[in-house]
Amino acid sequence: MKFRLIVIGFSSIFLLSCGHSKRKSDLIANYEKRSSEITTAKEYFEQIVPENFNVRIRFDSTDEIDLVVYERLNDSTDNELLFRKWNINIDNYVEEPQSDYDKKYHGKTNSFELTKTKLNWTNETIEKLYEKLENADCIGISNWEPIEIEYGYNGLGVYSYKIFKEKLNEELIKKYNDGCNNIFYKDNIVLSYGGGAIGMQCFEDYKRK
């Protein structure tokens, strides 16, 4: 019964995502049309994330988010998972007691309020970020190096833009141009695809050698 429910869940997600499925051509066209708005969203995100944190946020709707936050340990280059939750209603988040499983896989705290305090965020900060990403026709962003802005779904996977601080040299172009998960586009921009748990794992026009 449990397996059946999991299969039904995956099938539902897949069917829903197919209704809004993006293609590589859409990813390119959106960048050409909205490169300025994408840059604006990137710059705002860089301003609001403190130096010692790595954050990934994806918007499921205007007030529902997936949020993953890592905090750098004192006098170290190591990062510790602080908070990881999906489908957070930012206006009505209910904090539950933290289980051992939560501590192992979902971070040091279940507190959305504590996480916002550490980031110096308010709900208004998140709402403004949503507006910036909406203007760029994008759904999420993370500040690992390179910074990555998520554009949209193809099946259970996600298309995104990896934005480097400088133009890529030949070595980096070779590294980020495998045709499957990364395609060098131009200057400091790499087109990226992250496959889901099932289904397509590469760009839709990728042909294995």
C-alpha positions, 0 to 999 in steps of 0.5 A: 500500500505504501509503495502504491501511494509513493508511485501515485505521488510521483505520477501526480507530480510528473503529470502536473509538471508536464503541464508546465514543461520547459525546453532548452529553447525556452531556457535560451529565449528567456535569457535573451529576453530577460537577462537584465531581470535575471541579473537584478534577481542575482544581485538582490540575492547576493545582497540579502544572503550573509557572508557565512551562509549558503542558501537555496530557495525555490518558490512553489507559489507566492507564499510557499517555498522550499528552503535549504540553509547552510551555515559556515562553522567558526574558523572553518571552511566547512558548512553545517546544515542549519535548516532544510524544509519543503513546502513552507507556508511563510505566513503560517509555518508550524514548527514541530519538535525535532526528531533524530531523523530531522537532526540528521537530514534536515539541519540543526533546527526546525525553526523557520523564525530562527533561520530568518533571524540568522539570515536577517530576513523577514517575510517581506525579504522573501516576498521581494525576492519572489518579485525579482524572480517572477520578473525574470520568469524564474522559480529559484536561486542558490548562492553556491559558486557559481550562483544558480538561478532556476528557470523551470521544470522539465518532467521532474528535473529543473533547468537553470542558469549557472552564472559565474563571476567572470567569463569562463576560460578554456578549462572551465568551458571544457568542464561545464560543456558536457552537453548532458547536464551543462552547456556553455552558452556564452561569456559567464553563463552556463545552461544547466539541467538537473534530472529528477528521481526518475525520467530524463537525466540530461538535456532533451536533445542530448545524444550519448556517444 
